[in-house]
Amino acid sequence: MVKYDTVLIRFGELSTKGKNRKDFINRLFSNTKYMLREIGGLEFRRTYDRIYIKLNGADPEIIREKLSRVFGISSFSFTERVDSDIEAIKETCLRIAQETEHKTFKMITRRHDKSFPLRSDDINRQCAAEILKNTDLKVDVHDPQLQIRVEVQENDTYITSEKIKGAGGFPAGINGKVMLMLSGGIDSPVAAYELMKRGLRVEAIHFASPPYTSENAKQKVLDLAAMVSEYQGHLPVHIVNFTDLQLAIYKRAGDPYAVTLMRRMMFRLAQAACEKYNCLAIGTGESIGQVASQTLESIACINSVVQIPVLRPLICMDKLEIIDLAKKIGTYETSILPFEDCCTIFDPKNPVTKPTIKKSEYYEAGFDWQTLCAKAIEEMETVITQPGAGTEDYL
């Protein structure tokens, strides 16, 4: 019986990183170890283009589930380690073939150790001959049901019959920090996932309007943050009391321009939080045309108040695509809990869909939003969320 004892991890886009490759691999290595931190007995080793994890009896299914959430991994395989000896390699490949119910197979060998006396093609031929001699399997090099993979290293050879797709992307945190505008809806947690996948470390800013929004609504947001924090280790959430600004906006502008002015204020506050916590960009869960504040005219009007990049990873996704991804990462059921945030509590009946900067500035000139924004940033509360650990006060 084949006993897989080692996980072999392959890199994805890291192979294109040239001089920065070492930094990317170091980050991927540390992120992988962090993801598996609760599993005892694992032994980690890395080479130029692989990470190896010796299982020492750990449950492969738990390892499989956790590694599937590590960005930067192209694929991984559970392998059996044998000595770099052709007879040991042939014996293991034969056992894998004997245990399968498939009818066709193909050998795939990579000879990393060029001093090994046989070339990759020679290893393939000898192993295939052993399988053909002792089983009923047939070779199919174009569409095989079973692929037996052999990787020959200097002292060890790793053999597997599966190649599991990884999460792809870049290791979370390697490309800098972004401040995500996080609500309790479906979109923004998915945006957090997508930003992390591109190697960004995400912090979040959330706008609450007590007493109009409840503690349940706030906890819902923190729960969502904790869920997506799994992909980077922890996720700070900066909670802004938006009540005074929101009331001032409605008193001054009324219904049609309220959403536009609220979003302009939120972007200003997000930029201030970026400056305070050294984030290089704002992130949002906006999707073009989905609501009134996400028409192209609205986006241009709202975006004009900030001077840093705004990243919108969902901008061209439709709602069903976003929902599917929310279900995949496990945030959907929490996102649809019926606890309303500040945007839904003050939902206008007739929001303007083609606002102008000139008219927005006219309304803003009628109240002291600068003082209200400064007060909101000064009183901002920060909570650190962690995967599976609830929340704790930021120290």
N, C-alpha and C positions, 0 to 999 in steps of 0.2 A: 504493500500500500504506500502511495506517495504521501509524504508528510511535509507539508510546506512549513519551513522554519524561518524564512527570511522574506521581508518585503523589499522589493526593488522599486525605487521611485525614479521616474524620468522627468526631466524638465521640459517646459514648453517654450514660450517666447524668450526665455532666458538665453537661448542659444544665439540670439541676435544682438546681445548686449555688449559685445566687444570688451573694452577696457572696464566697463562697469559690471561685468559678469560676476566677479568675485563678490561684490557687494550684494548682488541679487541672490546668489547662492547662499551666502551667509544668512540673509534675511529669511529665505525659504527654509533653511535648516533650523533656525531658531523658531520660526512659526510652526514647523512640523513638530518639533519637540514640545512646544507649548500645547498644541492641540492634543497631544498624547500624554500630557503631564500626569494624568490620574492613573495611568496604566503602569504598573510596576514591572521591573525586570527587563525592560527593553534596552537594547544596546544599539547605538546609532553610529554610523560611519558614512563619510562622504568622500567622493572622488570628483574628478573634473566634471563629469556629466551624469552622476548618479548619487542617490542617497540610499543606503542600505540600513534596514532595521532588523536586527535579530530578535525574534519573537520570544524565545525562552518560555514557551507555553502559553503566551497571551492569546486571548480569543480573537481569531482572525476577523470575525464578523464585526466586532466592536472597532477594530483597527480599520476595516474597510469603510465603515460609516463615517468615522472621524476624518480619515484622509480624503474622502470625497469632498470635504469642505475647506481644504487648504488651497488657497489660490496660488498659482505658480506651478502646480503639478500638472503635467501633460497627461501622464498615465502612470499606473503602478501595477505591479504583479506580485502575487504570493508565489514564492519560488522555493525549490529545494536546493540547498547548497551541497555540492559534492566536490571532491578533489578534482583538480584540473588534470584528469587522466581519462583517456578516451574510453577505456573499458567501463569506468564508473559513469561516464556520461551516457554511453550506450545503454547500460543497465537501467538507469533512471528514465530515459526516454521510452524504453520498452515498457516499463511499469506504467507510465502515464498512458501509453497507447492501449495496454491491456485492460485498463480500468474504464476506458471510454465506451460509450454506446454508438459513437459515430462510425461512419463507414469510410470516410476519406480523411487524409491528413497531409500536412506539409511541414517540413523542417525549416526553421529560420535560425541561423546562427550569426552571432557577432563575436569576432575574435578580437577583444581589446588587447590581449597579450600577444603581440606579434612574434614572440619567441616560442609560442606553442607550436609543436612540430607539424600540426595539420592545419591547412587553410580552412576557411569557413565552408567552402563547397565540399571539401573532403570530409569534414565532420558531418555535414548534412547527408552525404552519400552513405557513410558508414552507419549512422543512426537509422536512416531510412531502410537500409538493407536489413538491419537487425529486426525492425518492426515488420517488414514485409515477410521475412522468414518465419516469424513466430506469431503472427496475427492474420486476420482476414482483411485488414485495412488496405485501401488502395491510395496511391499518391494522386493528389489533385493540386497542382501548383497555382491554379487560377482561382478556384472557389472552394477551398478545403473546409470541411466541417470542424476539423481539429487542427490547430496550429501549435506546434511544440517549439518553444523558443529557448535557445541556448545562448548564454553570455559567458564567454571565457575570460576570466581575469587571471592575474599572475599566479595566485595560489588557489583560488576558488573558482568554481563554475556554478552558475545559477540557472536552473531549468524550471520552466513554467508552461502551462497550457492556457493561460488566460492573460488578457491585457485589459485592465479596467480604466475607463476614461476618467481623468481627473477634472478638477474644476477649471483648469486653464488660467489665463490671465497672468498677472504679476503678483508677487508676494505682497500682502497687505502692509501698507506703511512705507514702502520703498520709494514712492513718488511724492511724498509730502503730505500735508494736512489740508483738509477741506472742512468747512462749517456747513453742515446740512440743515436745512429748514425742515424739521421733523414734526409732522402732525400725527394725529391718531388714525389717519386714513390708510388706504391700501397702497398708495403710490410711493410715499416718501421712504418707508422701510425698504421697498424694492430698489429705490434709487441708492440707498445706503449700500446695499449688496453690490449693485453695479459699480459704484465708485470704489469700493474696496477691491473688487475684481481687477480694476485697473491699477492697483498698487497704491491707492490713496488710503491714508488713515483718516477716519471720519470722526469728527466731533459734531454734536447736534445742538441746535437752538430751537427751543419750543416756546410758543406764545400761549400763555394761559390768561383767562379773563375771569378771575374769581370776583364775586360769587356766582357769576353767570355760568362759568364752567365748574365742574365738580372735581373733587379729589379722585373720583373714579376715572375721570377723563385723563387726569395727570398720571395716575398709576398705569393706565392703558399705554400711554406713550412710553413710560419707563420700561414697561414689560416688552414692548416692541423693540426698544433700544437694546435691552438685554438679549433678545433673541438674535438680532443681527450682530451683536458684539462678539458672538462665537467665532466670527470670521477674522477678528483682529485682536481679540483678547479682552478688551474692555472698551466702553464707549461713554465718554462724558456727555451729559445732557445739561445744557445751560437753559434754565427756565426763566423766562421774562414775564413779569406781570404787565399785561398789555391793556388792562381795563381802562385806565385813565386816558390813554391815547385813543382807544376805540370809542369811548364816549365822546371825547372831544371831536373826533372825526364826524360822528353822526350828528352832533350838535351843529357843526359848521357846514357840512356838505350835504347831509341827507342821503337819500337812498341811492341814486344812480352812480355816484362817484365814490361811494363808501369803500367798496372792495378795492378799487384802484389805489385810493389813499392808504388803506390798511396795508396793502402789499408794498407800497413805496416805503412806508414806515418800517415794515418788517425787514426789507432789504437794507435800509439804513442801519437798523439795529444789528442785523447779521454782519454787516461790514465792520461795525464797531466791535463785535465779539471776535471777528477774525483778527483785528488789530490787537486785541487784548490777549488772545491765545495763539498768536503766530500761525494762523491759517492763511493759505495763499489764495483761496477761492471760496466762493459760496456754492453750495450744491442745493438743488431743488428736485422735487418729483414731478415737475410740470410736463405735460404732454400737449402738444400744439392743438388748440381748438377744443380741448376737453371741457373747459368751463370758460366763463366770461373773462376771467383774468388771464387766460392762456391763449387768447387770440394773438396774432402777430402784432397788432397795434397795441394791445395791452402790455405784452411782453416788452416792447420797445419803450413804452411810456414808463413802466415800472423799473426797467433795467437802467434807465438814465440817471437814477439817483446814486448809483455806486460806481466806483472806479477800479474795481478788481474783477477778475473773471467770474462768470457764473456758469457752472457746469450743470447741464440738464441731460442726464443719461437716458431718460425715458422720452425725450422730446418727440420722437417719431414712432413710438409704440402706441398701438391702440389699447383700449381698456381691457379687452379679453387677453391680450398678450401679457399685460401687467398682472392681471388676476392669476393667470397660469403660473407666472413666476413667483407671485406671493404665496401660492399654494405649495410650490416646490420648496421654498425656503422656510415654510411653516408659519408665516406671519398673517396669513389671510384670515383665519378664524378670529384672531385677536383684533385685527383691524376692523372687522364688521361688528364688533360689540357696540351696543347702542349708547355710547357715552360721547356727547357732542363737544367739539373743540370750539375755539373762539370764532372760527370762520363759519361754522354751521349755525352757531347760536345767533349770530347777527347776519343771517343770510338775507341779502336784499331781494326785493321782488323784481326789480327792473334794473339790473346792473348794466352800466355802459359797456359796450363791447369794442368801441373804437375811441378810447379816451385820448386826450391830447396832453402833452407836457404843459402847454400854456395854461389850460384850464385847471389842471392839477395844482400847478403853482399858485394860481389865483385862490383856490380854496385853502391851500396850506398857509398862505399869507395871513389868513384870518384867525390863526391861533398859534400859540407858542409851542410848536411841536419840538423845537430844539431842546427846551428845558425838560419836557416830558420824556424825550428819548434819553437824555443824559441821566435822568432819575431812574428810568427803567434799567439801564445798563448798570448803574451803581448798585441797585438792589437785586440784581440778577442772582439767582440761586443755582448752584451747580451740584449735580448728583452723578456719581460714577455708577454706571450699570455694568454688570458682569454676567457672563453666560451661566445660567442656572443658579445664580446666587442672589437674585433680587437686586436691591439697591443699597447703597450706603452713602453717607454724606461725603462730599469731596473735601479732602484735607490738603 
